[in-house]
Amino acid sequence: MEQRAPQASDRLERERELHDALRGELKHNELYTSNKKFYAIAGSNIAFVERWLRHRCSGATVLDYCCGDGQMAQFCATAGGQAWGIDISPVSIENARRAARAAGVDKQTTFEVMDAENTTFADDMFDVIVVNGVLHHLDLPRAYRELSRVLKPEGEIICTEALRHNLLIHTYRRLTPRLRSAWEIGHILGKPDIDQARRFFDRVEVARFFHLATIAAVVFRRTRVFPVIRATLEAVDRVLLRIPWLRWQAWMAVFVLARPRKAEG
């Protein structure tokens, strides 16, 4: 087994402790979860990923990579896949198992506590992998290498990640350090980080950018007019985020990785 430097072990332990707390005792503490208000506008990116998965999950072996409470694994199971979920946080894994039982998909899901940078899975195990807002928590080359290893040659990975290029959004992150780890703040993905995946995959394609004008709808999230304002601003974003120089200012990008380069060391 690969020997880790103490620095890597310390980082992983801090991530485990943070996410055990955020998914356990701090789950409903608004001081530590206040950034969740922004996810009121996240319906369009979730719907995009779910449409993508619905066409690929039936009969597939699927991995929800750093699964948190396991929502994406549940979705993949209901779409006909045999879904695995892994996370470094034992609290998250227990939440995921409990939620899968409640949803009646515990026979189609398996959840395990595991280091995402050094999994125990066999080579070429998964047809589909879902990566939902987690790469910025990880050592990126290690994560890309491991994803490439466990993906089947004909498999595909769909990733949703926040972007770092918008100065206002990134300033907010730096001004709210209690909401995330120091590693996370310093490793939000940018275009060079997505391009780095080309070392490990022959196909790296940004499928869609989400949420620029739409962010303004957050302040209306508790009002009756919120659905109309959100829909209007989403329409504006569909125009704005076609502009090459502007699209990287979006809050999120969804990208696809495929054709793993197995020889990469």
C-alpha positions as MATLAB code, in Angstrom:
seq = 'MEQRAPQASDRLERERELHDALRGELKHNELYTSNKKFYAIAGSNIAFVERWLRHRCSGATVLDYCCGDGQMAQFCATAGGQAWGIDISPVSIENARRAARAAGVDKQTTFEVMDAENTTFADDMFDVIVVNGVLHHLDLPRAYRELSRVLKPEGEIICTEALRHNLLIHTYRRLTPRLRSAWEIGHILGKPDIDQARRFFDRVEVARFFHLATIAAVVFRRTRVFPVIRATLEAVDRVLLRIPWLRWQAWMAVFVLARPRKAEG';
ca = [
       0.000    0.000    0.000;
       1.216    3.504   -0.780;
       2.894    5.258    2.151;
       1.577    8.749    2.755;
       3.577   11.727    3.860;
       2.467   13.043    7.275;
       1.241   16.236    5.634;
      -1.210   14.283    3.462;
      -2.402   12.241    6.439;
      -2.966   15.386    8.488;
      -4.940   16.969    5.646;
      -7.181   13.938    5.262;
      -7.777   13.759    9.011;
      -8.808   17.426    9.086;
     -11.219   16.819    6.194;
     -12.700   13.804    7.990;
     -13.194   15.762   11.206;
     -14.745   18.739    9.409;
     -17.212   16.676    7.406;
     -18.136   14.461   10.349;
     -19.078   17.673   12.167;
     -20.880   19.300    9.221;
     -22.941   16.179    8.612;
     -23.471   15.503   12.290;
     -23.577   17.944   15.192;
     -23.303   21.069   13.012;
     -25.742   19.939   10.317;
     -28.403   22.449   11.368;
     -26.109   25.140   12.757;
     -26.601   28.185   10.528;
     -23.275   29.661   11.590;
     -21.512   26.829    9.750;
     -24.026   26.134    6.979;
     -25.051   29.625    5.902;
     -23.591   29.112    2.424;
     -26.387   26.612    1.750;
     -28.615   29.535    0.811;
     -26.808   29.698   -2.527;
     -27.958   26.174   -3.375;
     -31.497   27.529   -3.744;
     -30.459   28.375   -7.316;
     -28.733   25.045   -8.038;
     -31.710   23.220   -9.547;
     -30.602   23.663  -13.157;
     -27.152   22.128  -12.727;
     -28.593   19.218  -10.726;
     -31.223   18.597  -13.410;
     -28.517   18.640  -16.093;
     -26.463   16.007  -14.275;
     -29.518   13.856  -13.546;
     -30.522   13.873  -17.223;
     -27.001   12.804  -18.144;
     -27.045   10.001  -15.578;
     -30.529    8.776  -16.462;
     -29.285    7.856  -19.939;
     -26.286    5.921  -18.590;
     -27.130    4.276  -15.269;
     -29.416    1.420  -16.286;
     -27.460   -1.814  -15.809;
     -24.294    0.123  -14.967;
     -21.913   -0.116  -12.036;
     -21.781    3.432  -10.675;
     -19.550    5.198   -8.157;
     -20.673    8.254   -6.168;
     -17.178    9.575   -5.422;
     -17.011   11.330   -2.031;
     -20.731   10.746   -1.698;
     -21.580   12.786    1.391;
     -25.057   11.737    2.484;
     -25.424    9.628   -0.673;
     -28.058   11.508   -2.674;
     -26.430   10.896   -6.061;
     -25.920    7.201   -5.321;
     -29.623    6.945   -4.471;
     -30.529    8.643   -7.740;
     -28.295    6.300   -9.747;
     -29.835    3.281   -8.033;
     -33.374    4.434   -8.848;
     -32.205    4.951  -12.455;
     -31.263    1.273  -12.667;
     -27.635    1.241  -11.602;
     -25.784   -0.718   -8.956;
     -24.330    2.167   -7.002;
     -21.369    2.461   -4.675;
     -20.713    5.492   -2.490;
     -17.470    6.285   -0.694;
     -16.539    9.080    1.689;
     -13.794    9.737    4.208;
     -16.435   10.742    6.789;
     -17.969    7.858    8.802;
     -20.876   10.111    9.803;
     -21.650   10.770    6.130;
     -21.549    7.070    5.294;
     -23.924    6.200    8.113;
     -26.275    8.976    6.955;
     -26.109    7.576    3.401;
     -26.876    4.015    4.501;
     -29.803    5.190    6.607;
     -31.208    7.316    3.768;
     -30.850    4.439    1.285;
     -32.812    2.139    3.590;
     -35.531    4.761    3.972;
     -35.704    5.181    0.174;
     -35.876    1.424   -0.395;
     -32.654    1.249   -2.451;
     -30.355   -0.356    0.128;
     -30.099   -3.513   -2.049;
     -28.879   -1.420   -4.988;
     -26.374    0.656   -2.988;
     -23.179   -0.017   -1.066;
     -21.562    2.670    1.069;
     -18.045    2.443    2.485;
     -15.673    4.703    4.401;
     -12.712    5.076    2.068;
      -9.883    7.412    1.076;
     -10.889    8.721   -2.354;
      -7.254    9.275   -3.338;
      -6.336    5.645   -2.617;
      -9.419    3.429   -2.919;
      -9.546   -0.334   -2.515;
     -11.501   -0.863   -5.737;
     -10.228   -3.058   -8.548;
      -8.958   -1.534  -11.769;
     -11.612   -0.837  -14.431;
     -14.522   -1.399  -12.033;
     -16.996    1.384  -12.857;
     -19.048    2.262  -15.938;
     -20.081    5.660  -14.562;
     -18.620    7.877  -11.840;
     -20.324   10.933  -10.338;
     -18.100   13.614   -8.796;
     -20.226   16.290   -7.179;
     -18.336   19.273   -5.764;
     -15.485   17.345   -4.165;
     -12.313   17.664   -6.247;
     -11.331   20.877   -4.465;
     -11.164   18.871   -1.219;
      -8.566   16.498   -2.670;
      -5.027   16.365   -3.966;
      -6.059   16.811   -7.590;
      -3.428   14.686   -9.393;
      -4.003   11.828   -6.939;
      -7.752   12.083   -7.445;
      -7.540   12.186  -11.247;
      -5.128    9.231  -11.239;
      -7.416    7.155   -9.017;
     -10.517    8.026  -11.040;
      -8.685    6.999  -14.210;
      -7.630    3.706  -12.630;
     -11.079    2.573  -11.478;
     -12.997    3.756  -14.586;
     -13.607    1.207  -17.335;
     -11.962    2.064  -20.679;
     -15.365    2.870  -22.169;
     -16.688    4.531  -19.001;
     -17.488    8.186  -18.302;
     -17.202   10.537  -15.340;
     -19.384   13.593  -14.787;
     -18.006   16.276  -12.467;
     -19.688   19.339  -11.006;
     -17.272   21.849   -9.502;
     -17.286   25.434   -8.299;
     -14.905   27.737  -10.169;
     -12.413   30.187   -8.722;
     -12.221   32.843  -11.454;
     -15.037   35.147  -10.325;
     -13.379   37.672   -8.004;
     -16.558   38.489   -6.048;
     -17.424   34.839   -5.427;
     -13.886   33.970   -4.418;
     -13.667   36.982   -2.104;
     -16.817   35.724   -0.332;
     -15.096   32.368    0.188;
     -12.067   34.022    1.744;
     -14.240   36.165    4.033;
     -16.144   33.127    5.397;
     -13.357   30.720    6.462;
     -15.515   28.935    9.047;
     -17.623   27.456    6.224;
     -14.795   25.437    4.674;
     -11.307   24.122    5.296;
      -8.185   26.130    4.489;
      -7.253   23.499    1.875;
     -10.642   23.878    0.208;
     -10.363   27.677   -0.074;
      -6.969   27.375   -1.714;
      -7.924   24.628   -4.168;
     -11.165   25.727   -5.817;
     -10.803   24.654   -9.441;
      -9.919   26.895  -12.333;
      -9.481   26.232  -16.025;
      -5.861   25.008  -15.601;
      -7.024   22.458  -13.008;
      -9.663   21.033  -15.345;
      -7.114   20.982  -18.176;
      -4.763   19.041  -15.886;
      -7.129   16.082  -16.261;
      -5.721   15.609  -19.779;
      -2.744   13.878  -18.188;
      -5.111   11.109  -17.138;
      -7.980   11.187  -19.680;
      -7.982   11.570  -23.448;
     -11.417   13.205  -23.356;
     -11.922   16.246  -21.144;
     -14.968   18.286  -22.077;
     -16.696   21.130  -20.227;
     -20.338   20.360  -20.940;
     -21.997   23.407  -19.385;
     -21.421   26.468  -17.186;
     -23.997   27.498  -14.567;
     -24.962   30.505  -12.461;
     -23.695   33.980  -13.094;
     -26.694   36.338  -13.273;
     -28.718   33.703  -11.413;
     -26.750   34.357   -8.221;
     -28.742   37.589   -7.809;
     -31.876   35.474   -7.266;
     -30.559   34.200   -3.921;
     -31.790   37.290   -2.058;
     -35.353   36.500   -3.204;
     -35.254   32.796   -2.220;
     -37.887   33.195    0.536;
     -40.312   35.259   -1.515;
     -43.188   34.287   -3.798;
     -41.470   35.807   -6.800;
     -38.342   33.655   -6.437;
     -39.303   31.005   -9.057;
     -40.019   33.681  -11.660;
     -36.835   35.635  -10.912;
     -34.717   32.494  -10.944;
     -36.184   31.306  -14.258;
     -35.661   34.732  -15.819;
     -32.041   34.936  -14.703;
     -31.386   31.364  -15.829;
     -32.530   32.433  -19.296;
     -30.114   35.361  -19.117;
     -27.313   32.987  -18.123;
     -28.010   30.707  -21.064;
     -27.035   33.666  -23.259;
     -24.200   35.110  -21.163;
     -22.471   31.802  -20.549;
     -22.096   31.127  -24.244;
     -19.587   33.988  -24.392;
     -16.097   32.402  -24.207;
     -14.409   35.115  -22.134;
     -17.346   35.359  -19.716;
     -18.277   31.733  -19.110;
     -15.377   31.102  -16.728;
     -16.860   33.749  -14.407;
     -19.722   31.364  -13.627;
     -20.119   29.844  -10.186;
     -20.091   26.239  -11.453;
     -19.005   24.098  -14.370;
     -20.025   20.561  -15.291;
     -17.371   18.598  -17.155;
     -16.986   15.068  -18.468;
     -13.911   12.844  -18.327;
     -13.571    9.742  -20.490;
     -11.060    7.464  -22.232;
      -8.783    6.959  -19.210;
      -5.056    6.872  -19.872;
      -4.145    3.744  -17.925;
      -0.412    4.046  -18.549;
      -0.115    7.368  -16.710;
       2.087    6.938  -13.687;
];
